């Protein structure tokens, strides 16, 4: 049944370059940014869109757009469709000078936990039905961070770390090496001062690879050398190329 539902959703994806206003609050203090952009494609349950700035999977966005009424799940007589959406995927989109996001529609109202703390991240709890939004739950950080511990490799991979600013541009960079690396993250030696939650890009010239990541922690080891702990958010690092 899930496969059939997914197949119907894929077949129903429409390429509509509708204008959309995106609003996002990423901090507990309520800091908000807005951006006007256009959709890439659309279904009753989700959409693809581009932004000039990165947004990590698990964040909630508020979208306002003139969505066709036959695709709506509510507010059929309103001029604008206002809906909350969960970021499911992100990747670089050089052709759009920014980032391509895939979002899942979650409903007319945000969860109560989001109202208390907009920095809360979420994950999908249950697939959408034919006439229902996607259901969410708070992201289990402990379970999420435990993934791939058994595949972490202690290897000095030569990389360049590029720190991205709010507009998606590079504001600082450094050549360095990894302390360890897994499919979904890495610890790297770095003298850069980068706060938690900041987006960076990790590039490897040797492997012709670039990965978008979020800084999850900063620490100094027993050797007094600072490290950054990164979570890859747009793709996994192919460990087979290192072995």
ABEGO torsion letter per residue (X at the ends): XAAAAAAAAAAABBBBBBBBBBBBBABAAGBBBBBBBBBABBBAAEBBBBBABBBBBGBBBBBBBBBBAAABABGAABABBBBBBBBABBBBBAAAGBBBBBBBBAEABBBAAAAABAABBBBBABBBBAABBBBBBBBBAAAAAABGAAABBBBBBBBBBBBBBAAGBBABBBBBBBABBBAABBBBBBABBBBBGBBBBBBBAAAGBBBBBBBABBBBBAAGBBBBBBBBAABBBBAAAAX
